[in-house]
Amino acid sequence: MKKLTRDEMARRVAADIPEGAYVNLGIGMPTFVANHLAADREIFLHSENGLLGMGPAPAKGEEDDELINAGKQHVTLLTGGAYFHHADSFAMMRGGHLDFCVLGAFQVSAQGNLAN
């Protein structure tokens, strides 16, 4: 069986996200998903540090040091995007206001259990 690259995995996850979904991207590999979402689909990306409406990574040289995701990576903000306090961000997650969360897994057991 051929192993998927990080970009291939991110592309596959991006293809499974339905139009209009509100999606939290976790730290690490999940952040790659933003770079593989089709521009003609409206999907709202959320980050724990208080962003809603993130776009893909900025072009080299166009980074804004004040615009980062929870993993401290530079991101873009789409038209209509918003900044808010991280407590409000966690309230969105815990309150069931997001449709999907894409999580990274640093350690996975043989049975598929995640260490967290």
N, CA, C and O atoms as a Tinker XYZ file with bonds, in Angstrom:
   464  protein
     1  N      0.845000   -1.177000    0.000000    73     2
     2  CA     0.000000    0.000000    0.000000    64     1     3
     3  C      0.894000    1.245000    0.000000    63     2     4     5
     4  O      1.835000    1.353000    0.787000    81     3
     5  N      0.582000    2.168000   -0.887000    73     3     6
     6  CA     1.343000    3.413000   -0.993000    64     5     7
     7  C      0.958000    4.354000    0.146000    63     6     8     9
     8  O     -0.227000    4.581000    0.393000    81     7
     9  N      1.952000    4.899000    0.835000    73     7    10
    10  CA     1.680000    5.867000    1.892000    64     9    11
    11  C      1.388000    7.223000    1.262000    63    10    12    13
    12  O      2.009000    7.601000    0.268000    81    11
    13  N      0.446000    7.948000    1.841000    73    11    14
    14  CA     0.121000    9.291000    1.360000    64    13    15
    15  C      1.105000   10.297000    1.934000    63    14    16    17
    16  O      1.571000   10.141000    3.063000    81    15
    17  N      1.419000   11.319000    1.168000    73    15    18
    18  CA     2.235000   12.418000    1.680000    64    17    19
    19  C      1.345000   13.306000    2.551000    63    18    20    21
    20  O      0.127000   13.129000    2.581000    81    19
    21  N      1.944000   14.244000    3.245000    73    19    22
    22  CA     1.176000   15.171000    4.076000    64    21    23
    23  C      0.190000   15.967000    3.221000    63    22    24    25
    24  O     -0.962000   16.157000    3.611000    81    23
    25  N      0.638000   16.426000    2.071000    73    23    26
    26  CA    -0.250000   17.197000    1.200000    64    25    27
    27  C     -1.380000   16.334000    0.653000    63    26    28    29
    28  O     -2.510000   16.807000    0.530000    81    27
    29  N     -1.094000   15.081000    0.324000    73    27    30
    30  CA    -2.142000   14.185000   -0.169000    64    29    31
    31  C     -3.196000   13.937000    0.913000    63    30    32    33
    32  O     -4.391000   13.899000    0.623000    81    31
    33  N     -2.745000   13.769000    2.164000    73    31    34
    34  CA    -3.701000   13.589000    3.263000    64    33    35
    35  C     -4.552000   14.840000    3.454000    63    34    36    37
    36  O     -5.769000   14.750000    3.618000    81    35
    37  N     -3.914000   15.996000    3.432000    73    35    38
    38  CA    -4.638000   17.265000    3.608000    64    37    39
    39  C     -5.639000   17.481000    2.475000    63    38    40    41
    40  O     -6.755000   17.942000    2.710000    81    39
    41  N     -5.243000   17.150000    1.254000    73    39    42
    42  CA    -6.138000   17.293000    0.095000    64    41    43
    43  C     -7.354000   16.380000    0.245000    63    42    44    45
    44  O     -8.475000   16.762000   -0.092000    81    43
    45  N     -7.121000   15.181000    0.748000    73    43    46
    46  CA    -8.217000   14.226000    0.932000    64    45    47
    47  C     -9.202000   14.714000    1.995000    63    46    48    49
    48  O    -10.415000   14.606000    1.813000    81    47
    49  N     -8.686000   15.249000    3.098000    73    47    50
    50  CA    -9.552000   15.785000    4.151000    64    49    51
    51  C    -10.325000   16.988000    3.609000    63    50    52    53
    52  O    -11.531000   17.103000    3.830000    81    51
    53  N     -9.638000   17.876000    2.904000    73    51    54
    54  CA   -10.287000   19.075000    2.351000    64    53    55
    55  C    -11.445000   18.693000    1.429000    63    54    56    57
    56  O    -12.485000   19.352000    1.434000    81    55
    57  N    -11.274000   17.650000    0.653000    73    55    58
    58  CA   -12.330000   17.218000   -0.276000    64    57    59
    59  C    -13.567000   16.706000    0.456000    63    58    60    61
    60  O    -14.666000   16.738000   -0.097000    81    59
    61  N    -13.401000   16.233000    1.697000    73    59    62
    62  CA   -14.517000   15.695000    2.477000    64    61    63
    63  C    -15.299000   16.751000    3.256000    63    62    64    65
    64  O    -16.345000   16.442000    3.825000    81    63
    65  N    -14.816000   17.978000    3.290000    73    63    66
    66  CA   -15.499000   19.024000    4.059000    64    65    67
    67  C    -16.600000   19.623000    3.192000    63    66    68    69
    68  O    -16.330000   20.117000    2.097000    81    67
    69  N    -17.841000   19.581000    3.676000    73    67    70
    70  CA   -18.952000   20.083000    2.858000    64    69    71
    71  C    -19.035000   21.604000    2.818000    63    70    72    73
    72  O    -18.554000   22.297000    3.715000    81    71
    73  N    -19.643000   22.089000    1.779000    73    71    74
    74  CA   -19.908000   23.524000    1.597000    64    73    75
    75  C    -20.628000   24.070000    2.828000    63    74    76    77
    76  O    -21.554000   23.443000    3.343000    81    75
    77  N    -20.196000   25.244000    3.295000    73    75    78
    78  CA   -20.851000   25.927000    4.402000    64    77    79
    79  C    -20.443000   25.463000    5.788000    63    78    80    81
    80  O    -20.976000   25.956000    6.782000    81    79
    81  N    -19.507000   24.523000    5.877000    73    79    82
    82  CA   -19.098000   23.985000    7.175000    64    81    83
    83  C    -18.201000   24.964000    7.936000    63    82    84    85
    84  O    -17.428000   25.720000    7.348000    81    83
    85  N    -18.333000   24.921000    9.265000    73    83    86
    86  CA   -17.446000   25.644000   10.174000    64    85    87
    87  C    -16.484000   24.604000   10.732000    63    86    88    89
    88  O    -16.903000   23.633000   11.362000    81    87
    89  N    -15.176000   24.817000   10.493000    73    87    90
    90  CA   -14.178000   23.783000   10.749000    64    89    91
    91  C    -13.013000   24.325000   11.557000    63    90    92    93
    92  O    -12.399000   25.326000   11.187000    81    91
    93  N    -12.713000   23.653000   12.668000    73    91    94
    94  CA   -11.512000   23.973000   13.433000    64    93    95
    95  C    -10.368000   23.157000   12.879000    63    94    96    97
    96  O    -10.493000   21.946000   12.694000    81    95
    97  N     -9.245000   23.818000   12.612000    73    95    98
    98  CA    -8.035000   23.119000   12.189000    64    97    99
    99  C     -7.067000   23.093000   13.356000    63    98   100   101
   100  O     -6.616000   24.141000   13.818000    81    99
   101  N     -6.747000   21.905000   13.831000    73    99   102
   102  CA    -5.812000   21.762000   14.937000    64   101   103
   103  C     -4.392000   22.103000   14.521000    63   102   104   105
   104  O     -4.124000   22.407000   13.358000    81   103
   105  N     -3.501000   22.048000   15.475000    73   103   106
   106  CA    -2.094000   22.383000   15.269000    64   105   107
   107  C     -1.391000   21.226000   14.554000    63   106   108   109
   108  O     -1.723000   20.060000   14.769000    81   107
   109  N     -0.426000   21.558000   13.709000    73   107   110
   110  CA     0.354000   20.558000   13.000000    64   109   111
   111  C     -0.203000   20.296000   11.611000    63   110   112   113
   112  O     -0.583000   21.226000   10.901000    81   111
   113  N     -0.249000   19.038000   11.231000    73   111   114
   114  CA    -0.697000   18.670000    9.882000    64   113   115
   115  C     -2.084000   19.185000    9.514000    63   114   116   117
   116  O     -2.306000   19.503000    8.346000    81   115
   117  N     -3.035000   19.283000   10.455000    73   115   118
   118  CA    -4.352000   19.791000   10.069000    64   117   119
   119  C     -4.313000   21.170000    9.408000    63   118   120   121
   120  O     -5.198000   21.499000    8.619000    81   119
   121  N     -3.313000   21.964000    9.716000    73   119   122
   122  CA    -3.251000   23.305000    9.117000    64   121   123
   123  C     -3.037000   23.254000    7.610000    63   122   124   125
   124  O     -3.360000   24.214000    6.909000    81   123
   125  N     -2.494000   22.141000    7.098000    73   123   126
   126  CA    -2.292000   22.002000    5.652000    64   125   127
   127  C     -3.617000   21.962000    4.884000    63   126   128   129
   128  O     -3.655000   22.258000    3.690000    81   127
   129  N     -4.692000   21.597000    5.568000    73   127   130
   130  CA    -6.006000   21.487000    4.917000    64   129   131
   131  C     -6.408000   22.822000    4.285000    63   130   132   133
   132  O     -6.997000   22.840000    3.204000    81   131
   133  N     -6.098000   23.928000    4.945000    73   131   134
   134  CA    -6.476000   25.257000    4.436000    64   133   135
   135  C     -5.927000   25.510000    3.037000    63   134   136   137
   136  O     -6.560000   26.202000    2.239000    81   135
   137  N     -4.769000   24.960000    2.735000    73   135   138
   138  CA    -4.139000   25.184000    1.431000    64   137   139
   139  C     -4.746000   24.336000    0.321000    63   138   140   141
   140  O     -4.382000   24.494000   -0.845000    81   139
   141  N     -5.662000   23.440000    0.665000    73   139   142
   142  CA    -6.244000   22.534000   -0.332000    64   141   143
   143  C     -7.751000   22.693000   -0.501000    63   142   144   145
   144  O     -8.383000   21.890000   -1.186000    81   143
   145  N     -8.324000   23.706000    0.108000    73   143   146
   146  CA    -9.757000   23.953000   -0.064000    64   145   147
   147  C     -9.989000   24.703000   -1.371000    63   146   148   149
   148  O     -9.278000   25.660000   -1.678000    81   147
   149  N    -10.963000   24.278000   -2.123000    73   147   150
   150  CA   -11.283000   24.937000   -3.397000    64   149   151
   151  C    -11.765000   26.360000   -3.126000    63   150   152   153
   152  O    -12.582000   26.584000   -2.233000    81   151
   153  N    -11.265000   27.303000   -3.889000    73   151   154
   154  CA   -11.600000   28.716000   -3.702000    64   153   155
   155  C    -13.077000   29.005000   -3.953000    63   154   156   157
   156  O    -13.611000   29.986000   -3.437000    81   155
   157  N    -13.741000   28.161000   -4.740000    73   155   158
   158  CA   -15.145000   28.403000   -5.064000    64   157   159
   159  C    -16.106000   27.787000   -4.043000    63   158   160   161
   160  O    -17.321000   27.869000   -4.217000    81   159
   161  N    -15.581000   27.175000   -2.986000    73   159   162
   162  CA   -16.427000   26.602000   -1.928000    64   161   163
   163  C    -16.317000   27.478000   -0.687000    63   162   164   165
   164  O    -15.220000   27.898000   -0.317000    81   163
   165  N    -17.447000   27.755000   -0.044000    73   163   166
   166  CA   -17.442000   28.571000    1.160000    64   165   167
   167  C    -17.357000   27.655000    2.385000    63   166   168   169
   168  O    -18.323000   26.983000    2.747000    81   167
   169  N    -16.184000   27.648000    3.006000    73   167   170
   170  CA   -15.927000   26.876000    4.215000    64   169   171
   171  C    -15.258000   27.829000    5.193000    63   170   172   173
   172  O    -14.325000   28.544000    4.829000    81   171
   173  N    -15.731000   27.840000    6.431000    73   171   174
   174  CA   -15.262000   28.793000    7.432000    64   173   175
   175  C    -14.271000   28.102000    8.356000    63   174   176   177
   176  O    -14.638000   27.193000    9.101000    81   175
   177  N    -13.015000   28.533000    8.307000    73   175   178
   178  CA   -11.970000   27.921000    9.125000    64   177   179
   179  C    -11.793000   28.690000   10.427000    63   178   180   181
   180  O    -11.802000   29.921000   10.447000    81   179
   181  N    -11.633000   27.945000   11.507000    73   179   182
   182  CA   -11.552000   28.460000   12.871000    64   181   183
   183  C    -10.214000   28.045000   13.480000    63   182   184   185
   184  O     -9.718000   26.949000   13.219000    81   183
   185  N     -9.638000   28.927000   14.290000    73   183   186
   186  CA    -8.419000   28.614000   15.028000    64   185   187
   187  C     -8.634000   28.945000   16.501000    63   186   188   189
   188  O     -9.274000   29.945000   16.828000    81   187
   189  N     -8.099000   28.105000   17.392000    73   187   190
   190  CA    -8.315000   28.269000   18.833000    64   189   191
   191  C     -7.879000   29.620000   19.372000    63   190   192   193
   192  O     -8.408000   30.088000   20.380000    81   191
   193  N     -6.922000   30.249000   18.713000    73   191   194
   194  CA    -6.426000   31.514000   19.245000    64   193   195
   195  C     -7.323000   32.697000   18.898000    63   194   196   197
   196  O     -6.960000   33.838000   19.181000    81   195
   197  N     -8.480000   32.457000   18.295000    73   195   198
   198  CA    -9.450000   33.520000   18.100000    64   197   199
   199  C     -9.578000   34.034000   16.685000    63   198   200   201
   200  O     -9.642000   35.245000   16.475000    81   199
   201  N     -9.615000   33.150000   15.717000    73   199   202
   202  CA    -9.815000   33.533000   14.317000    64   201   203
   203  C    -10.949000   32.712000   13.711000    63   202   204   205
   204  O    -11.060000   31.511000   13.955000    81   203
   205  N    -11.770000   33.362000   12.937000    73   203   206
   206  CA   -12.778000   32.663000   12.144000    64   205   207
   207  C    -12.752000   33.307000   10.767000    63   206   208   209
   208  O    -12.878000   34.526000   10.644000    81   207
   209  N    -12.590000   32.498000    9.740000    73   207   210
   210  CA   -12.491000   33.009000    8.376000    64   209   211
   211  C    -11.061000   33.013000    7.868000    63   210   212   213
   212  O    -10.683000   33.867000    7.065000    81   211
   213  N    -10.255000   32.046000    8.341000    73   211   214
   214  CA    -8.872000   31.936000    7.866000    64   213   215
   215  C     -8.850000   31.450000    6.434000    63   214   216   217
   216  O     -9.707000   30.679000    6.002000    81   215
   217  N     -7.858000   31.915000    5.712000    73   215   218
   218  CA    -7.619000   31.436000    4.362000    64   217   219
   219  C     -6.338000   30.625000    4.336000    63   218   220   221
   220  O     -5.840000   30.228000    5.389000    81   219
   221  N     -5.797000   30.371000    3.158000    73   219   222
   222  CA    -4.558000   29.603000    3.039000    64   221   223
   223  C     -3.356000   30.395000    3.547000    63   222   224   225
   224  O     -3.464000   31.574000    3.883000    81   223
   225  N     -2.233000   29.732000    3.592000    73   223   226
   226  CA    -0.984000   30.391000    3.999000    64   225   227
   227  C     -0.688000   31.536000    3.025000    63   226   228   229
   228  O     -0.984000   31.435000    1.834000    81   227
   229  N     -0.109000   32.615000    3.534000    73   227   230
   230  CA     0.218000   33.737000    2.646000    64   229   231
   231  C      1.400000   33.405000    1.733000    63   230   232   233
   232  O      2.194000   32.510000    2.024000    81   231
   233  N      1.498000   34.128000    0.647000    73   231   234
   234  CA     2.641000   33.979000   -0.259000    64   233   235
   235  C      3.908000   34.435000    0.447000    63   234   236   237
   236  O      3.865000   35.295000    1.327000    81   235
   237  N      5.019000   33.862000    0.063000    73   235   238
   238  CA     6.316000   34.231000    0.639000    64   237   239
   239  C      6.525000   35.735000    0.512000    63   238   240   241
   240  O      6.373000   36.299000   -0.572000    81   239
   241  N      6.872000   36.381000    1.617000    73   239   242
   242  CA     7.098000   37.814000    1.624000    64   241   243
   243  C      5.855000   38.634000    1.939000    63   242   244   245
   244  O      5.949000   39.846000    2.133000    81   243
   245  N      4.684000   37.986000    1.995000    73   243   246
   246  CA     3.437000   38.697000    2.291000    64   245   247
   247  C      2.883000   38.330000    3.676000    63   246   248   249
   248  O      1.712000   38.575000    3.965000    81   247
   249  N      3.728000   37.746000    4.523000    73   247   250
   250  CA     3.303000   37.357000    5.858000    64   249   251
   251  C      3.056000   38.584000    6.731000    63   250   252   253
   252  O      3.757000   39.590000    6.622000    81   251
   253  N      2.054000   38.487000    7.593000    73   251   254
   254  CA     1.748000   39.510000    8.590000    64   253   255
   255  C      1.997000   38.869000    9.947000    63   254   256   257
   256  O      1.288000   37.938000   10.330000    81   255
   257  N      3.002000   39.356000   10.685000    73   255   258
   258  CA     3.369000   38.744000   11.954000    64   257   259
   259  C      2.263000   38.812000   13.005000    63   258   260   261
   260  O      2.356000   38.143000   14.033000    81   259
   261  N      1.244000   39.590000   12.773000    73   259   262
   262  CA     0.130000   39.680000   13.715000    64   261   263
   263  C     -1.026000   38.760000   13.320000    63   262   264   265
   264  O     -2.039000   38.701000   14.018000    81   263
   265  N     -0.880000   38.060000   12.230000    73   263   266
   266  CA    -1.943000   37.178000   11.740000    64   265   267
   267  C     -1.408000   35.751000   11.692000    63   266   268   269
   268  O     -0.824000   35.321000   10.698000    81   267
   269  N     -1.624000   35.019000   12.805000    73   267   270
   270  CA    -1.113000   33.655000   12.933000    64   269   271
   271  C     -2.219000   32.747000   13.460000    63   270   272   273
   272  O     -3.183000   33.204000   14.074000    81   271
   273  N     -2.056000   31.451000   13.207000    73   271   274
   274  CA    -2.996000   30.471000   13.751000    64   273   275
   275  C     -2.486000   29.994000   15.107000    63   274   276   277
   276  O     -1.479000   30.504000   15.598000    81   275
   277  N     -3.162000   29.031000   15.716000    73   275   278
   278  CA    -2.796000   28.544000   17.047000    64   277   279
   279  C     -1.423000   27.875000   17.057000    63   278   280   281
   280  O     -0.795000   27.779000   18.112000    81   279
   281  N     -0.952000   27.413000   15.907000    73   279   282
   282  CA     0.363000   26.799000   15.811000    64   281   283
   283  C      1.467000   27.798000   15.501000    63   282   284   285
   284  O      2.598000   27.405000   15.216000    81   283
   285  N      1.152000   29.075000   15.552000    73   283   286
   286  CA     2.087000   30.185000   15.292000    64   285   287
   287  C      2.540000   30.253000   13.836000    63   286   288   289
   288  O      3.607000   30.792000   13.541000    81   287
   289  N      1.728000   29.704000   12.918000    73   287   290
   290  CA     2.020000   29.788000   11.491000    64   289   291
   291  C      1.276000   30.983000   10.913000    63   290   292   293
   292  O      0.161000   31.291000   11.333000    81   291
   293  N      1.894000   31.651000    9.954000    73   291   294
   294  CA     1.235000   32.765000    9.288000    64   293   295
   295  C      0.039000   32.263000    8.491000    63   294   296   297
   296  O      0.111000   31.223000    7.836000    81   295
   297  N     -1.057000   33.004000    8.551000    73   295   298
   298  CA    -2.266000   32.672000    7.798000    64   297   299
   299  C     -2.787000   33.939000    7.128000    63   298   300   301
   300  O     -2.281000   35.037000    7.361000    81   299
   301  N     -3.789000   33.768000    6.305000    73   299   302
   302  CA    -4.485000   34.915000    5.722000    64   301   303
   303  C     -5.880000   34.963000    6.342000    63   302   304   305
   304  O     -6.352000   33.982000    6.916000    81   303
   305  N     -6.519000   36.100000    6.218000    73   303   306
   306  CA    -7.888000   36.258000    6.708000    64   305   307
   307  C     -8.751000   36.629000    5.517000    63   306   308   309
   308  O     -8.481000   37.612000    4.826000    81   307
   309  N     -9.786000   35.843000    5.282000    73   307   310
   310  CA   -10.667000   36.086000    4.151000    64   309   311
   311  C    -11.609000   37.258000    4.439000    63   310   312   313
   312  O    -11.804000   37.628000    5.597000    81   311
   313  N    -12.175000   37.823000    3.418000    73   311   314
   314  CA   -13.150000   38.895000    3.572000    64   313   315
   315  C    -14.269000   38.428000    4.493000    63   314   316   317
   316  O    -14.842000   37.357000    4.288000    81   315
   317  N    -14.579000   39.226000    5.502000    73   315   318
   318  CA   -15.606000   38.867000    6.472000    64   317   319
   319  C    -15.074000   38.104000    7.667000    63   318   320   321
   320  O    -15.826000   37.813000    8.597000    81   319
   321  N    -13.787000   37.773000    7.659000    73   319   322
   322  CA   -13.179000   37.058000    8.778000    64   321   323
   323  C    -13.172000   37.908000   10.036000    63   322   324   325
   324  O    -13.313000   39.129000    9.975000    81   323
   325  N    -13.006000   37.248000   11.183000    73   323   326
   326  CA   -13.085000   37.964000   12.455000    64   325   327
   327  C    -12.024000   37.481000   13.439000    63   326   328   329
   328  O    -11.585000   36.332000   13.399000    81   327
   329  N    -11.623000   38.403000   14.330000    73   327   330
   330  CA   -10.741000   38.110000   15.461000    64   329   331
   331  C    -11.585000   38.195000   16.726000    63   330   332   333
   332  O    -12.508000   39.006000   16.797000    81   331
   333  N    -11.284000   37.372000   17.722000    73   331   334
   334  CA   -11.996000   37.448000   18.998000    64   333   335
   335  C    -11.128000   36.819000   20.074000    63   334   336   337
   336  O    -10.121000   36.177000   19.774000    81   335
   337  N    -11.518000   37.002000   21.319000    73   335   338
   338  CA   -10.774000   36.491000   22.462000    64   337   339
   339  C    -10.734000   34.965000   22.431000    63   338   340   341
   340  O    -11.689000   34.316000   22.003000    81   339
   341  N     -9.619000   34.405000   22.889000    73   339   342
   342  CA    -9.502000   32.942000   22.841000    64   341   343
   343  C    -10.539000   32.251000   23.732000    63   342   344   345
   344  O    -10.911000   31.112000   23.452000    81   343
   345  N    -11.015000   32.904000   24.793000    73   343   346
   346  CA   -12.068000   32.309000   25.622000    64   345   347
   347  C    -13.352000   32.146000   24.805000    63   346   348   349
   348  O    -14.057000   31.146000   24.942000    81   347
   349  N    -13.649000   33.130000   23.959000    73   347   350
   350  CA   -14.812000   33.013000   23.077000    64   349   351
   351  C    -14.605000   31.902000   22.057000    63   350   352   353
   352  O    -15.549000   31.207000   21.679000    81   351
   353  N    -13.362000   31.742000   21.615000    73   351   354
   354  CA   -13.042000   30.690000   20.658000    64   353   355
   355  C    -13.316000   29.312000   21.256000    63   354   356   357
   356  O    -13.901000   28.454000   20.596000    81   355
   357  N    -12.897000   29.099000   22.499000    73   355   358
   358  CA   -13.142000   27.811000   23.144000    64   357   359
   359  C    -14.624000   27.627000   23.446000    63   358   360   361
   360  O    -15.124000   26.502000   23.420000    81   359
   361  N    -15.333000   28.717000   23.731000    73   359   362
   362  CA   -16.781000   28.624000   23.939000    64   361   363
   363  C    -17.477000   28.178000   22.649000    63   362   364   365
   364  O    -18.460000   27.438000   22.696000    81   363
   365  N    -16.965000   28.630000   21.498000    73   363   366
   366  CA   -17.519000   28.183000   20.217000    64   365   367
   367  C    -17.349000   26.675000   20.060000    63   366   368   369
   368  O    -18.268000   25.976000   19.633000    81   367
   369  N    -16.151000   26.179000   20.415000    73   367   370
   370  CA   -15.876000   24.749000   20.269000    64   369   371
   371  C    -16.705000   23.935000   21.253000    63   370   372   373
   372  O    -17.367000   22.973000   20.864000    81   371
   373  N    -16.671000   24.315000   22.511000    73   371   374
   374  CA   -17.368000   23.544000   23.546000    64   373   375
   375  C    -18.879000   23.687000   23.454000    63   374   376   377
   376  O    -19.619000   22.826000   23.930000    81   375
   377  N    -19.334000   24.767000   22.843000    73   375   378
   378  CA   -20.769000   25.002000   22.729000    64   377   379
   379  C    -21.401000   24.336000   21.530000    63   378   380   381
   380  O    -22.602000   24.483000   21.301000    81   379
   381  N    -20.617000   23.606000   20.762000    73   379   382
   382  CA   -21.166000   22.879000   19.621000    64   381   383
   383  C    -21.441000   23.747000   18.409000    63   382   384   385
   384  O    -22.305000   23.417000   17.596000    81   383
   385  N    -20.718000   24.856000   18.275000    73   383   386
   386  CA   -20.956000   25.779000   17.164000    64   385   387
   387  C    -20.093000   25.495000   15.934000    63   386   388   389
   388  O    -20.168000   26.221000   14.943000    81   387
   389  N    -19.286000   24.458000   15.992000    73   387   390
   390  CA   -18.455000   24.062000   14.853000    64   389   391
   391  C    -18.965000   22.724000   14.319000    63   390   392   393
   392  O    -19.473000   21.892000   15.070000    81   391
   393  N    -18.821000   22.538000   13.018000    73   391   394
   394  CA   -19.281000   21.295000   12.394000    64   393   395
   395  C    -18.240000   20.189000   12.434000    63   394   396   397
   396  O    -18.578000   19.015000   12.590000    81   395
   397  N    -16.967000   20.567000   12.291000    73   395   398
   398  CA   -15.883000   19.585000   12.238000    64   397   399
   399  C    -14.650000   20.126000   12.932000    63   398   400   401
   400  O    -14.421000   21.335000   12.966000    81   399
   401  N    -13.854000   19.216000   13.487000    73   399   402
   402  CA   -12.530000   19.541000   14.000000    64   401   403
   403  C    -11.559000   18.565000   13.356000    63   402   404   405
   404  O    -11.751000   17.350000   13.415000    81   403
   405  N    -10.523000   19.105000   12.744000    73   403   406
   406  CA    -9.488000   18.272000   12.138000    64   405   407
   407  C     -8.329000   18.260000   13.130000    63   406   408   409
   408  O     -7.680000   19.280000   13.363000    81   407
   409  N     -8.082000   17.086000   13.709000    73   407   410
   410  CA    -7.084000   16.968000   14.761000    64   409   411
   411  C     -5.831000   16.272000   14.263000    63   410   412   413
   412  O     -5.896000   15.401000   13.395000    81   411
   413  N     -4.705000   16.656000   14.810000    73   411   414
   414  CA    -3.454000   15.970000   14.552000    64   413   415
   415  C     -3.291000   14.855000   15.570000    63   414   416   417
   416  O     -3.941000   14.872000   16.615000    81   415
   417  N     -2.445000   13.905000   15.285000    73   415   418
   418  CA    -2.211000   12.786000   16.204000    64   417   419
   419  C     -0.718000   12.550000   16.310000    63   418   420   421
   420  O     -0.094000   12.050000   15.373000    81   419
   421  N     -0.144000   12.908000   17.449000    73   419   422
   422  CA     1.289000   12.687000   17.641000    64   421   423
   423  C      1.579000   11.233000   18.002000    63   422   424   425
   424  O      2.597000   10.677000   17.589000    81   423
   425  N      0.685000   10.623000   18.773000    73   423   426
   426  CA     0.850000    9.231000   19.161000    64   425   427
   427  C     -0.485000    8.505000   18.986000    63   426   428   429
   428  O     -1.521000    8.949000   19.482000    81   427
   429  N     -0.436000    7.391000   18.277000    73   427   430
   430  CA    -1.628000    6.576000   18.059000    64   429   431
   431  C     -1.278000    5.132000   18.399000    63   430   432   433
   432  O     -0.260000    4.609000   17.946000    81   431
   433  N     -2.129000    4.490000   19.202000    73   431   434
   434  CA    -1.862000    3.094000   19.583000    64   433   435
   435  C     -2.180000    2.164000   18.413000    63   434   436   437
   436  O     -2.754000    2.592000   17.412000    81   435
   437  N     -1.812000    0.913000   18.541000    73   435   438
   438  CA    -2.101000   -0.091000   17.517000    64   437   439
   439  C     -3.606000   -0.273000   17.312000    63   438   440   441
   440  O     -4.044000   -0.721000   16.253000    81   439
   441  N     -4.401000    0.080000   18.344000    73   439   442
   442  CA    -5.845000   -0.016000   18.241000    64   441   443
   443  C     -6.481000    1.253000   17.691000    63   442   444   445
   444  O     -7.702000    1.321000   17.549000    81   443
   445  N     -5.663000    2.264000   17.380000    73   443   446
   446  CA    -6.191000    3.513000   16.827000    64   445   447
   447  C     -6.575000    4.547000   17.865000    63   446   448   449
   448  O     -7.196000    5.551000   17.518000    81   447
   449  N     -6.228000    4.339000   19.130000    73   447   450
   450  CA    -6.531000    5.315000   20.177000    64   449   451
   451  C     -5.517000    6.455000   20.151000    63   450   452   453
   452  O     -4.318000    6.232000   19.985000    81   451
   453  N     -6.017000    7.681000   20.318000    73   451   454
   454  CA    -5.152000    8.854000   20.323000    64   453   455
   455  C     -4.678000    9.172000   21.734000    63   454   456   457
   456  O     -5.446000    9.090000   22.693000    81   455
   457  N     -3.404000    9.534000   21.849000    73   455   458
   458  CA    -2.882000   10.030000   23.125000    64   457   459
   459  C     -3.093000   11.532000   23.144000    63   458   460   461
   460  O     -2.758000   12.227000   22.185000    81   459
   461  N     -3.642000   12.022000   24.223000    73   459   462
   462  CA    -3.828000   13.492000   24.325000    64   461   463
   463  C     -3.646000   13.951000   25.748000    63   462   464
   464  O     -3.763000   15.144000   26.031000    81   463
